[in-house]
Amino acid sequence: VPDPQILLMDEPFGALDALTREQLNDDLQTIWAEQRKTVFFITHSIPEAVYLSDRVLVMSERPGRVIADFEVDIPRPRSLEDVSLPEFVELTGRIRRLLNAKGGID
């Protein structure tokens, strides 16, 4: 499909080193800002989910269902410095606590 309206990305950066992953996260944000496509991005990284998203959906184990929907109210464009913002830290903490309570993270 030459110009899709929706990009489906299932852990596309999972096997990359941290610096390459951060660069591709920034590149994806640039593409999103220019083209405004809907991106459905699957990741196991809570900071990556918050950094890239307007919403973070948390899924249950099998059968997979949405168990939580978090709005990310951090202005765009975002930068790596934003991961230290109080609202970023608070939201990643809330998601982590939910997953810990559900047994999703060791």
C-alpha positions in Angstrom: 0.0 0.0 0.0 1.8 3.2 -1.1 0.1 5.7 1.2 -1.7 3.9 4.1 -3.9 5.8 6.5 -2.9 3.6 9.4 0.6 2.3 10.3 0.6 -1.0 12.3 3.9 -1.4 14.1 4.4 -4.6 16.2 7.5 -4.0 18.3 9.5 -2.7 15.4 12.4 -1.4 17.5 12.5 -4.2 20.1 15.8 -5.8 19.0 17.7 -2.5 18.5 20.3 -0.9 20.7 19.2 2.0 22.9 20.7 4.8 20.8 19.3 3.5 17.5 15.9 3.0 19.2 15.9 6.5 20.5 16.8 7.9 17.1 14.0 5.9 15.4 11.5 7.0 18.0 12.4 10.6 17.1 12.2 9.8 13.4 8.8 8.3 13.9 7.6 11.4 15.7 8.8 13.5 12.8 6.9 11.4 10.3 3.8 11.6 12.5 4.0 15.4 12.7 4.4 15.8 9.0 1.9 13.2 7.8 -0.5 12.9 10.7 -1.1 9.2 10.1 -2.7 7.0 12.7 0.0 4.7 14.2 -0.9 1.6 16.2 2.4 0.9 18.0 2.9 -2.2 20.1 5.8 -2.2 22.6 6.7 -3.7 25.9 8.6 -0.5 26.8 6.5 1.7 29.1 8.7 4.8 28.5 8.6 4.2 24.7 4.8 3.9 24.8 4.4 7.2 26.7 7.1 9.0 24.6 5.4 8.1 21.3 1.7 8.1 22.2 -1.3 10.3 22.7 -2.9 7.3 24.3 -1.5 4.1 25.9 -3.7 1.1 25.9 -2.7 -1.7 28.3 -3.7 -5.2 27.3 -4.4 -8.2 29.5 -3.0 -11.7 29.1 -4.9 -14.2 27.1 -7.4 -13.5 26.0 -6.0 -10.1 25.1 -8.4 -7.3 26.2 -7.8 -3.6 26.9 -7.7 -3.3 30.7 -6.7 0.4 30.8 -6.6 3.5 28.6 -4.2 6.3 29.6 -4.2 9.7 27.9 -0.8 11.1 27.4 -1.1 14.9 28.1 2.5 15.9 27.3 2.9 18.5 24.6 4.5 17.7 21.2 7.0 17.8 19.9 8.7 15.6 22.5 12.4 15.2 23.2 14.5 12.9 25.2 14.6 15.5 28.0 10.9 15.0 28.4 11.4 11.6 30.1 12.4 13.5 33.2 9.3 15.7 33.3 7.1 15.1 36.4 4.1 14.2 34.3 6.1 11.7 32.2 7.5 10.0 35.4 4.1 10.0 37.0 2.3 8.4 34.0 5.0 5.7 33.5 4.8 4.9 37.2 1.0 4.6 37.0 1.2 2.2 34.1 4.0 0.2 35.8 2.0 -0.1 39.0 -1.0 -1.4 37.1 1.1 -4.0 35.3 2.7 -5.0 38.6 -0.7 -5.4 40.2 -1.8 -7.6 37.3 1.3 -9.7 37.4 2.6 -8.3 34.0 6.0 -7.2 35.1 8.5 -8.9 37.4 
